[in-house]
Amino acid sequence: MSFHFIDSAYFTVLYPALLIASIFTGYYIARRVYIRKGRQWKASGIESSVIGIFALLLSFTFLSSNNSMKARLDLVQNTADAAANLRRQSLFVQPDMKDTTRIYLIAYFKLMEKFEEHYTSAEAVLVKEIESTNGNYLSYLVNSSKKDTESRQQALMLLPLFNALNNHFYQIVSTYDIRTPHLIITLLLTSSLLIGMLVGFLNGFHTSPHYLVPVIFVVLVALCVQAIRDLDNPYSGSIQPSFKSFTIQKQGLINSKR
């Protein structure tokens, strides 16, 4: 099952419709196969266990999606902190190195403040631009370290902070590529439809069908799956990391007189 379809607006409409159809299918089976033919059906006693397995799967998928979302949020914040640390440390080095660090960070912030837009349209281009920007700054630090002892000490002082900033970027890229496995999503959707059939099937043996339970089931499951989609989708989900801090830091550097 493709994530492109699951992430689309069509799925938002189609999935509740499939849940309703599964309930009607179960209801039809109960009426057609058992009631009309006079066959008797007795509960096996494991119906609640089957529903419990589905609940565990739903809970597991929720947890996995939430952890992925939280990792993205934390990494964006850690990247902003690493950039701020590099800027603060650069205030204690020679003017040329401080100015070069300032120019590098402004260029870095310009790329990161539109990370989602750039990443969605052309991931390889964004990565290449970041690598080029980082590579130029790293070359400057290497060349500066060869001038004299003081320059070498200052370059080595900035290098660990630059490495931390660089590492955080690649971790963000990695988290944007991590999604809940296709198999788990397929299992969740398939099991929800099967449970819907079970709900309809059990409801089919009542002389007066109960509408409340099927309605609650459809609403709850549809909303839960929608929440999982939002948590799991780093591109268009409703819960997205904010890159506003990069814009704020960029403006702070542009307006700074230090």
KEDRENDO-178320 format. One record per residue: residue number from 0; x, y, z of N, C-alpha, C in turn. Coordinates in steps of 0.02 Angstrom, whole numbers. Example, Ala and Ser with C-alpha at 12.3 -4.5 7.8 and 13.67 -1.06 7.14 Angstrom:
# residues 2
{pt 0 {660 -284 390} {615 -225 390} {660 -165 390}}
{pt 1 {642 -112 354} {684 -53 357} {645 2 394}}
//
This chain:
# residues 258
{pt 0 {43 -60 0} {0 0 0} {44 62 0}}
{pt 1 {33 108 -46} {77 165 -55} {62 219 -3}}
{pt 2 {116 250 23} {108 305 69} {79 366 33}}
{pt 3 {90 371 -32} {64 428 -69} {-13 429 -66}}
{pt 4 {-43 371 -70} {-116 368 -66} {-139 379 6}}
{pt 5 {-105 350 54} {-124 357 124} {-118 430 146}}
{pt 6 {-69 466 119} {-59 536 137} {-107 583 100}}
{pt 7 {-141 558 50} {-184 601 9} {-250 616 43}}
{pt 8 {-285 667 17} {-350 685 43} {-403 633 26}}
{pt 9 {-391 595 -28} {-439 543 -48} {-446 491 7}}
{pt 10 {-390 475 40} {-392 424 92} {-435 447 151}}
{pt 11 {-434 512 166} {-473 540 221} {-547 526 211}}
{pt 12 {-570 528 150} {-640 516 134} {-654 441 125}}
{pt 13 {-608 407 91} {-619 337 73} {-616 291 134}}
{pt 14 {-572 304 181} {-563 257 237} {-626 251 280}}
{pt 15 {-658 307 303} {-721 299 340} {-774 262 300}}
{pt 16 {-775 275 233} {-824 241 191} {-811 165 190}}
{pt 17 {-747 146 190} {-730 75 192} {-750 44 259}}
{pt 18 {-741 81 312} {-761 56 378} {-837 44 380}}
{pt 19 {-874 91 354} {-948 83 353} {-967 24 309}}
{pt 20 {-932 16 252} {-947 -40 207} {-931 -106 241}}
{pt 21 {-877 -108 280} {-859 -170 315} {-912 -189 366}}
{pt 22 {-940 -140 401} {-993 -153 449} {-1055 -181 414}}
{pt 23 {-1073 -150 359} {-1131 -174 321} {-1118 -244 293}}
{pt 24 {-1056 -258 274} {-1039 -325 249} {-1049 -377 304}}
{pt 25 {-1024 -363 363} {-1034 -409 419} {-1107 -418 436}}
{pt 26 {-1145 -362 434} {-1217 -366 448} {-1253 -408 395}}
{pt 27 {-1232 -400 332} {-1262 -437 277} {-1248 -512 284}}
{pt 28 {-1187 -530 304} {-1169 -600 312} {-1211 -632 368}}
{pt 29 {-1219 -595 423} {-1259 -622 479} {-1332 -633 457}}
{pt 30 {-1359 -586 421} {-1429 -592 400} {-1439 -644 345}}
{pt 31 {-1394 -642 296} {-1402 -685 238} {-1383 -757 252}}
{pt 32 {-1327 -768 285} {-1301 -836 294} {-1333 -871 354}}
{pt 33 {-1349 -832 406} {-1375 -864 467} {-1450 -853 477}}
{pt 34 {-1472 -791 480} {-1541 -777 498} {-1590 -805 446}}
{pt 35 {-1578 -789 383} {-1625 -810 331} {-1626 -886 321}}
{pt 36 {-1569 -918 332} {-1565 -990 323} {-1580 -1029 387}}
{pt 37 {-1596 -992 439} {-1614 -1024 502} {-1556 -1058 538}}
{pt 38 {-1496 -1039 519} {-1437 -1069 552} {-1423 -1031 617}}
{pt 39 {-1398 -1067 665} {-1382 -1037 730} {-1307 -1022 735}}
{pt 40 {-1292 -969 768} {-1222 -950 779} {-1212 -937 853}}
{pt 41 {-1159 -966 880} {-1143 -956 950} {-1074 -923 955}}
{pt 42 {-1070 -877 1001} {-1007 -841 1012} {-953 -890 1034}}
{pt 43 {-893 -882 1005} {-838 -927 1022} {-803 -906 1086}}
{pt 44 {-814 -844 1107} {-783 -820 1168} {-717 -783 1157}}
{pt 45 {-693 -783 1096} {-629 -748 1083} {-640 -683 1045}}
{pt 46 {-703 -663 1037} {-717 -600 1001} {-683 -541 1036}}
{pt 47 {-688 -539 1102} {-657 -483 1138} {-581 -485 1133}}
{pt 48 {-552 -545 1128} {-480 -552 1121} {-457 -525 1053}}
{pt 49 {-496 -540 1001} {-480 -515 934} {-481 -439 933}}
{pt 50 {-532 -410 965} {-536 -337 969} {-478 -309 1010}}
{pt 51 {-458 -347 1062} {-401 -326 1102} {-336 -325 1063}}
{pt 52 {-327 -374 1018} {-267 -375 976} {-266 -313 931}}
{pt 53 {-323 -294 904} {-327 -234 863} {-311 -172 904}}
{pt 54 {-336 -170 966} {-321 -113 1010} {-246 -108 1024}}
{pt 55 {-213 -164 1034} {-140 -164 1045} {-103 -139 984}}
{pt 56 {-124 -162 925} {-93 -139 863} {-102 -65 853}}
{pt 57 {-162 -40 869} {-175 32 863} {-131 71 911}}
{pt 58 {-124 46 972} {-83 79 1022} {-9 79 1002}}
{pt 59 {14 22 975} {84 17 952} {98 67 896}}
{pt 60 {52 72 849} {62 118 792} {61 190 816}}
{pt 61 {17 205 863} {15 272 893} {83 289 924}}
{pt 62 {109 243 963} {173 254 997} {230 265 948}}
{pt 63 {232 222 896} {284 228 846} {281 295 809}}
{pt 64 {221 315 789} {213 378 754} {230 438 798}}
{pt 65 {209 434 861} {223 488 908} {297 495 921}}
{pt 66 {333 439 927} {405 441 938} {441 473 878}}
{pt 67 {419 456 817} {450 485 758} {438 560 756}}
{pt 68 {377 581 772} {362 652 773} {402 689 825}}
{pt 69 {408 660 885} {446 692 939} {520 697 921}}
{pt 70 {546 646 887} {616 647 867} {629 705 819}}
{pt 71 {582 717 772} {590 773 726} {589 839 762}}
{pt 72 {542 847 809} {537 909 847} {600 922 887}}
{pt 73 {626 871 921} {686 879 962} {747 896 920}}
{pt 74 {753 864 862} {812 875 820} {813 946 791}}
{pt 75 {755 971 772} {752 1039 746} {774 1088 801}}
{pt 76 {750 1078 861} {769 1121 917} {843 1114 933}}
{pt 77 {868 1053 932} {940 1042 946} {984 1074 893}}
{pt 78 {960 1073 830} {999 1105 776} {1002 1180 786}}
{pt 79 {945 1210 805} {944 1282 819} {990 1299 877}}
{pt 80 {990 1257 929} {1034 1268 987} {1107 1263 967}}
{pt 81 {1123 1213 924} {1192 1204 903} {1216 1265 862}}
{pt 82 {1173 1292 821} {1191 1352 782} {1202 1412 829}}
{pt 83 {1159 1419 879} {1167 1473 927} {1232 1466 967}}
{pt 84 {1250 1405 985} {1313 1393 1021} {1373 1412 979}}
{pt 85 {1370 1395 914} {1426 1413 869} {1432 1488 863}}
{pt 86 {1375 1522 858} {1377 1595 854} {1406 1626 916}}
{pt 87 {1385 1603 975} {1410 1632 1038} {1485 1620 1045}}
{pt 88 {1508 1560 1028} {1578 1545 1034} {1620 1587 985}}
{pt 89 {1592 1603 927} {1629 1641 877} {1641 1713 900}}
{pt 90 {1605 1737 950} {1616 1804 976} {1683 1812 1011}}
{pt 91 {1715 1756 1027} {1778 1758 1065} {1839 1743 1022}}
{pt 92 {1830 1741 956} {1886 1729 911} {1903 1793 873}}
{pt 93 {1954 1790 833} {1977 1849 796} {1922 1873 747}}
{pt 94 {1923 1938 731} {1869 1968 691} {1855 1933 624}}
{pt 95 {1909 1914 589} {1898 1882 524} {1861 1816 531}}
{pt 96 {1879 1776 581} {1846 1712 592} {1774 1722 617}}
{pt 97 {1764 1773 658} {1696 1788 682} {1651 1809 625}}
{pt 98 {1676 1853 580} {1636 1876 524} {1620 1819 476}}
{pt 99 {1668 1776 464} {1657 1719 418} {1605 1671 448}}
{pt 100 {1609 1661 513} {1559 1618 547} {1490 1649 542}}
{pt 101 {1487 1714 550} {1423 1749 545} {1393 1742 475}}
{pt 102 {1433 1751 423} {1410 1743 354} {1387 1672 341}}
{pt 103 {1426 1624 367} {1408 1553 359} {1341 1538 391}}
{pt 104 {1330 1562 452} {1268 1547 487} {1208 1580 453}}
{pt 105 {1216 1640 427} {1161 1672 391} {1141 1631 330}}
{pt 106 {1191 1607 293} {1177 1564 235} {1144 1499 257}}
{pt 107 {1167 1472 313} {1139 1410 339} {1066 1420 360}}
{pt 108 {1052 1475 394} {984 1489 417} {937 1500 358}}
{pt 109 {960 1531 305} {918 1542 246} {895 1476 216}}
{pt 110 {939 1426 218} {920 1360 192} {873 1324 240}}
{pt 111 {886 1330 304} {848 1292 353} {779 1321 367}}
{pt 112 {770 1386 359} {705 1415 374} {651 1392 325}}
{pt 113 {672 1369 266} {625 1342 217} {641 1269 204}}
{pt 114 {661 1234 257} {681 1164 251} {626 1121 220}}
{pt 115 {565 1127 247} {510 1084 223} {496 1096 149}}
{pt 116 {495 1160 130} {481 1177 60} {535 1149 14}}
{pt 117 {598 1160 32} {653 1136 -9} {658 1060 -9}}
{pt 118 {646 1030 50} {654 958 56} {601 921 16}}
{pt 119 {540 947 19} {485 915 -17} {495 918 -92}}
{pt 120 {517 976 -117} {524 986 -189} {586 953 -217}}
{pt 121 {641 958 -180} {704 931 -207} {752 916 -149}}
{pt 122 {745 856 -120} {787 837 -63} {861 839 -80}}
{pt 123 {878 811 -138} {949 807 -158} {979 876 -166}}
{pt 124 {940 923 -192} {965 991 -201} {979 1024 -134}}
{pt 125 {932 1016 -87} {941 1045 -21} {1003 1017 13}}
{pt 126 {1011 951 11} {1069 920 42} {1133 944 10}}
{pt 127 {1133 951 -56} {1192 974 -92} {1210 1045 -72}}
{pt 128 {1160 1088 -65} {1172 1158 -46} {1199 1163 24}}
{pt 129 {1171 1122 70} {1196 1122 139} {1268 1096 141}}
{pt 130 {1282 1043 104} {1349 1015 102} {1399 1065 73}}
{pt 131 {1377 1102 22} {1421 1153 -7} {1435 1209 43}}
{pt 132 {1383 1232 77} {1391 1285 127} {1435 1262 185}}
{pt 133 {1423 1201 209} {1464 1174 263} {1536 1162 240}}
{pt 134 {1543 1138 178} {1610 1124 152} {1652 1186 146}}
{pt 135 {1622 1241 125} {1659 1305 119} {1682 1329 187}}
{pt 136 {1638 1323 237} {1657 1346 304} {1711 1301 334}}
{pt 137 {1705 1235 323} {1755 1189 348} {1823 1203 316}}
{pt 138 {1823 1217 251} {1886 1233 217} {1917 1296 246}}
{pt 139 {1875 1344 264} {1901 1405 295} {1934 1389 362}}
{pt 140 {1900 1348 403} {1930 1331 468} {1996 1294 460}}
{pt 141 {1999 1248 411} {2061 1211 399} {2117 1258 378}}
{pt 142 {2102 1302 332} {2153 1349 307} {2174 1398 362}}
{pt 143 {2126 1419 403} {2143 1465 458} {2188 1432 509}}
{pt 144 {2179 1367 520} {2219 1332 570} {2292 1326 550}}
{pt 145 {2306 1338 486} {2375 1333 461} {2414 1399 465}}
{pt 146 {2380 1453 484} {2412 1519 485} {2460 1526 543}}
{pt 147 {2434 1517 604} {2475 1524 664} {2443 1485 721}}
{pt 148 {2477 1485 777} {2454 1446 834} {2387 1471 860}}
{pt 149 {2380 1536 864} {2317 1564 891} {2258 1547 846}}
{pt 150 {2268 1554 780} {2214 1538 733} {2197 1464 737}}
{pt 151 {2248 1423 746} {2235 1351 751} {2194 1334 813}}
{pt 152 {2210 1365 868} {2174 1353 930} {2101 1376 924}}
{pt 153 {2091 1433 893} {2023 1459 885} {1982 1416 836}}
{pt 154 {2014 1393 783} {1980 1349 735} {1960 1284 768}}
{pt 155 {2006 1256 808} {1991 1194 843} {1937 1204 896}}
{pt 156 {1930 1265 920} {1879 1281 970} {1809 1282 936}}
{pt 157 {1807 1305 874} {1743 1309 838} {1724 1243 804}}
{pt 158 {1774 1202 789} {1762 1141 751} {1712 1094 784}}
{pt 159 {1716 1079 849} {1667 1033 880} {1595 1060 875}}
{pt 160 {1587 1126 881} {1520 1155 876} {1494 1151 805}}
{pt 161 {1538 1160 757} {1519 1152 687} {1500 1080 672}}
{pt 162 {1538 1033 699} {1523 962 689} {1455 944 718}}
{pt 163 {1440 971 777} {1375 957 808} {1318 984 765}}
{pt 164 {1327 1044 738} {1276 1073 695} {1267 1031 631}}
{pt 165 {1322 1009 603} {1321 969 542} {1287 901 555}}
{pt 166 {1302 870 612} {1273 805 628} {1197 810 637}}
{pt 167 {1174 864 668} {1102 872 680} {1065 877 614}}
{pt 168 {1094 910 564} {1060 917 500} {1047 848 469}}
{pt 169 {1098 806 468} {1089 740 437} {1041 696 478}}
{pt 170 {1037 708 543} {989 672 583} {917 694 566}}
{pt 171 {908 759 553} {843 783 532} {822 750 466}}
{pt 172 {869 748 419} {855 716 355} {834 644 365}}
{pt 173 {869 610 410} {853 539 423} {783 531 453}}
{pt 174 {764 574 500} {698 569 530} {643 584 481}}
{pt 175 {656 627 432} {605 642 382} {595 583 335}}
{pt 176 {643 539 331} {637 480 288} {608 420 325}}
{pt 177 {605 425 392} {580 369 431} {504 374 438}}
{pt 178 {470 323 415} {397 318 421} {379 251 452}}
{pt 179 {319 246 477} {295 181 502} {297 131 444}}
{pt 180 {325 72 455} {332 23 400} {266 10 364}}
{pt 181 {270 -1 299} {211 -15 258} {172 -74 286}}
{pt 182 {208 -125 309} {174 -185 334} {131 -169 394}}
{pt 183 {155 -127 440} {117 -109 499} {55 -69 481}}
{pt 184 {62 -21 435} {5 18 414} {-47 -26 378}}
{pt 185 {-23 -70 335} {-68 -116 300} {-104 -161 350}}
{pt 186 {-68 -186 399} {-98 -229 450} {-150 -191 490}}
{pt 187 {-135 -129 508} {-182 -88 547} {-246 -77 508}}
{pt 188 {-240 -57 445} {-299 -43 404} {-340 -106 391}}
{pt 189 {-305 -161 376} {-340 -224 362} {-377 -249 424}}
{pt 190 {-343 -246 481} {-375 -270 543} {-434 -226 562}}
{pt 191 {-430 -161 550} {-487 -117 567} {-548 -134 525}}
{pt 192 {-537 -152 462} {-593 -171 419} {-623 -238 441}}
{pt 193 {-579 -284 463} {-603 -349 487} {-643 -341 552}}
{pt 194 {-619 -297 596} {-655 -285 658} {-722 -251 642}}
{pt 195 {-722 -208 591} {-786 -178 570} {-835 -231 548}}
{pt 196 {-811 -280 511} {-854 -335 490} {-881 -373 551}}
{pt 197 {-838 -382 601} {-859 -417 662} {-913 -377 698}}
{pt 198 {-905 -312 702} {-955 -269 735} {-1022 -275 698}}
{pt 199 {-1020 -272 632} {-1082 -278 593} {-1112 -347 599}}
{pt 200 {-1069 -398 600} {-1093 -467 605} {-1129 -478 671}}
{pt 201 {-1099 -456 726} {-1131 -465 791} {-1196 -426 796}}
{pt 202 {-1196 -367 764} {-1256 -325 765} {-1313 -355 724}}
{pt 203 {-1295 -398 676} {-1345 -426 631} {-1390 -476 665}}
{pt 204 {-1373 -501 724} {-1414 -551 758} {-1466 -519 804}}
{pt 205 {-1466 -454 809} {-1516 -420 850} {-1578 -406 807}}
{pt 206 {-1635 -416 837} {-1697 -402 799} {-1703 -329 782}}
{pt 207 {-1679 -287 828} {-1677 -214 815} {-1604 -194 815}}
{pt 208 {-1574 -180 756} {-1503 -163 752} {-1484 -104 796}}
{pt 209 {-1426 -109 827} {-1399 -55 868} {-1354 -11 825}}
{pt 210 {-1371 51 818} {-1333 96 776} {-1277 132 814}}
{pt 211 {-1285 138 880} {-1238 178 919} {-1168 148 917}}
{pt 212 {-1163 82 930} {-1097 51 932} {-1060 55 865}}
{pt 213 {-1092 39 808} {-1057 47 745} {-1035 119 731}}
{pt 214 {-1078 167 749} {-1060 237 737} {-999 257 779}}
{pt 215 {-1000 237 842} {-943 252 886} {-880 219 860}}
{pt 216 {-886 157 837} {-828 122 810} {-799 159 749}}
{pt 217 {-841 178 702} {-818 212 642} {-784 278 660}}
{pt 218 {-816 316 703} {-789 382 721} {-722 375 757}}
{pt 219 {-719 331 807} {-658 324 845} {-600 298 802}}
{pt 220 {-612 246 764} {-558 216 724} {-536 264 669}}
{pt 221 {-584 297 636} {-565 345 584} {-524 402 612}}
{pt 222 {-543 428 670} {-505 482 701} {-436 459 724}}
{pt 223 {-432 398 751} {-368 371 773} {-319 363 714}}
{pt 224 {-344 335 660} {-302 325 601} {-281 392 572}}
{pt 225 {-327 441 573} {-310 508 549} {-255 539 592}}
{pt 226 {-260 530 658} {-208 556 703} {-141 523 690}}
{pt 227 {-142 458 678} {-80 422 662} {-50 448 597}}
{pt 228 {-91 461 547} {-68 489 484} {-34 557 495}}
{pt 229 {-64 599 537} {-35 665 550} {31 660 587}}
{pt 230 {33 616 637} {95 609 675} {151 579 633}}
{pt 231 {132 535 588} {182 497 549} {206 534 487}}
{pt 232 {168 584 465} {184 619 402} {225 682 415}}
{pt 233 {289 683 398} {330 742 410} {321 797 358}}
{pt 234 {281 784 307} {275 831 251} {211 873 255}}
{pt 235 {155 841 269} {92 878 268} {48 863 327}}
{pt 236 {74 830 378} {35 817 438} {19 882 475}}
{pt 237 {-31 880 518} {-50 941 554} {-1 959 610}}
{pt 238 {39 910 632} {89 922 684} {158 922 652}}
{pt 239 {185 981 639} {248 988 604} {299 1025 647}}
{pt 240 {363 1007 639} {415 1046 673} {415 1118 649}}
{pt 241 {426 1165 693} {430 1235 675} {502 1255 661}}
{pt 242 {513 1284 603} {580 1307 584} {585 1383 594}}
{pt 243 {538 1411 632} {537 1483 642} {598 1508 679}}
{pt 244 {626 1466 722} {685 1487 761} {744 1504 716}}
{pt 245 {749 1471 658} {803 1487 612} {794 1556 581}}
{pt 246 {731 1574 567} {717 1640 541} {733 1694 593}}
{pt 247 {715 1680 656} {729 1727 710} {805 1736 719}}
{pt 248 {841 1681 718} {914 1686 726} {946 1721 666}}
{pt 249 {920 1709 607} {947 1743 547} {938 1818 552}}
{pt 250 {878 1839 572} {866 1911 579} {909 1941 635}}
{pt 251 {919 1902 688} {961 1925 742} {1033 1936 719}}
{pt 252 {1058 1891 678} {1126 1898 652} {1132 1956 603}}
{pt 253 {1081 1965 561} {1083 2021 513} {1082 2088 549}}
{pt 254 {1044 2092 603} {1038 2156 640} {1091 2165 693}}
{pt 255 {1130 2112 706} {1179 2115 760} {1238 2161 742}}
{pt 256 {1262 2197 791} {1321 2240 780} {1383 2209 811}}
{pt 257 {1377 2149 837} {1435 2117 868} {1471 2073 817}}
//
